[in-house]
Amino acid sequence: MQNVTQIKWFEEEKIAKIVEQAIAILSETGVYIESEEVLSLVREAGIRIANSRAFIPEEVVRNAIETAPGKVIVYNRYGKPAMDIGGWNLHFNPGSSAIQILRYGAGKTATPVSRDLVQFARLTDSLKAYDAQSTALVPGDVPEEIADRYRLYLALLFSGKPVVTGTFSLDGFEPMREMLQVVGGGKKELKERPIAIFDCCPTSPLSWSELTVGNLVDCAKSGIPVQIVPMPLTGATSPITLVGTVTQHCAENLSGIVINQIAMPGAPVIYGGSPACFDMRKATTPMGAVETQMINGAGAQIARYLGLPSHAYMALSDSKAVDYQAGMETAMSALVAALSGVNNVSGPGMHNFQTCQSMEKLVLDHEICMMAKRFREGIKLREADRPKEIIEEGIRKKTFLTLKSTLQWYREEAYLPDAVIDRAMGEKEADVSEGDILKRASGRVAKILKSHNSAPLEFEKSEAIKEIMLREAKKAGIDKLPELPD
Amino acid sequence: MRQFYEECKQAVIKGDSDLAQRLATEAIDKKEPILDVIENGFVKGIEEVGRLWEDGAFFLPELVMGAEAIKKALSLLNPVLAEQQKRNFGKGKLVIGTVEGDIHDIGKTLVSTMLSANGFEVYDLGFDVGVDIFIEEASKRGVNCIATSALLTTTMQKQRKIVEALKERGIRKKFRVIVGGAPCSRRWADEIGADGYAKDAVAAVKLIGELIGGS
């Protein structure tokens, strides 16, 4: 095992017990599936169905765990591996599907439009802590029935990074798959080198809607990686105890993995989620609650125990603004994700209960993610055999600044944050002013948007996906797509 | 006698459905004046639950259990009262449901329970309810309010569809349409031309009371 700083939530025996209970839930309580098509698919696999519930026997679950790959590699549009989801690897990407954007200085949120999506993709493309982009914003300037594919279209055009995405309707899948196939270079190529991950969200407790379970099967057949994203809420849609929710979360994930593997054994699938510690006053789903992080962290440990790659919605906040609460929650959550071994963390940039995205927050969260990554690496045993020598050399030279060792290691030993993080000593009273960090973040956003562009998508490919998008737009009753910024 | 009302009130505050049902049965058996039992007993209890909620002393579990308790009691008492009074004393009628494509049920059921507990005649259409079903049921049941819940940013658009469909059919003015659910807001309600938004179950009871309470 890699030498990494880590949190262990349970002893192995306890995990075995949790998994055992999750399997008992699947075989005896069963899982509700809304789709006739999928019900007959699982029935054919020998699973008993009654009242639209599938009762999945232990050997089927164990078999699915066995056939599901231990890691999922996702590629950028240049054909290079960008994410190796599995083991102790750690990847961050922006939270997906925000319906609002908080623009700097606006003081209130707005419905995102194409221009925001383009900027968001370009910004994400430039920030190295994010190994993938996501279809982070739901555009309000196209008909809602094509919003899912249109946001993927813009993501593919304006960033080379792989995309974490999903559909809003059953018929959204096919055009999205077509676009991915064009950009990925063909059907077989897309299977071999997938460039996107689809989120498929069961409804807690233990239910699959027609849409999500349809996507789950469609993705498996096309070789597109799937993230199972159950959202059990303690005391509302799952047991109040954290361990009870962790168990239900496990059962829900395993149900998705079973369906996915029945559709296509060996299909890439990720044990994921967005569970939350339900707020008993506001009836909300606080992503920033410490208990939410604990459930997610424990989930990652269970995934690793099962030999499956993991995902979680973490490194985000419930705050309405990009403020103290936003920073606090995002940082705690990112760190717990990193130390628990969550392989793919979706969330940065996001706030207000997964409804809003902010570009300034995305830039600030980037620093949090880089710090979390550094923390996770732990203390390396560099020159550990000769500290005495180095100390003596430093004393002799009356400084350590000019030692060869210092020059060799200072960039590796410490993460050097971007200037949005203020590490200057405040000398004058004027240096102490509130809200400066947002201004600095806004400056960085502007600077990046002025200078950074991904290598453009090849002309033929961009024309081909435009054609697909125009066809979809016509179906939705519009002749042309919104004008895009230069 | 006041002691008996106090017991009814306390049963609701404690969220004890069994006790509330027992007390309701006792009231019927002993031929108590049912309206008094409801108004001075059980309703006082749910009012106190609401107050404790607003004070921050009660959380959702107490709120829901209180509502469940009074609902159980009312389900026994209401038919008898209707008999005694020869009238339907409901505050107002509405249909409620979670929109199409969305199978989240908890918040909607909570609102539905609280409304019933507060004397509204509630037709709960469940979840994954299509636009047409909402409108057909609302017309058939003769209600004057359609309450819609959406828990996903992807399904909340259906709330807009309901308002649009009512307009298209020229019956928009017949119904008050209200929206709720995690991604909704007052602004969303305004944007889609709904009549109101409620952030939680207690707020929903107040809102609907203001909109159709007098009917």
Chai-1 contact restraints between the chains, C-beta under 6 A:
chainA,res_idxA,chainB,res_idxB,connection_type,confidence,min_distance_angstrom,max_distance_angstrom,comment,restraint_id
A,S97,B,T153,contact,1.0,0.0,6.0,A-B,restraint_1
A,I99,B,T153,contact,1.0,0.0,6.0,A-B,restraint_2
A,E144,B,Q157,contact,1.0,0.0,6.0,A-B,restraint_3
A,F168,B,T154,contact,1.0,0.0,6.0,A-B,restraint_4
A,T203,B,I103,contact,1.0,0.0,6.0,A-B,restraint_5
A,S209,B,I103,contact,1.0,0.0,6.0,A-B,restraint_6
A,A236,B,I106,contact,1.0,0.0,6.0,A-B,restraint_7
A,M280,B,F59,contact,1.0,0.0,6.0,A-B,restraint_8
A,M280,B,L60,contact,1.0,0.0,6.0,A-B,restraint_9
A,R281,B,F59,contact,1.0,0.0,6.0,A-B,restraint_10
A,A283,B,D200,contact,1.0,0.0,6.0,A-B,restraint_11
A,T355,B,P183,contact,1.0,0.0,6.0,A-B,restraint_12
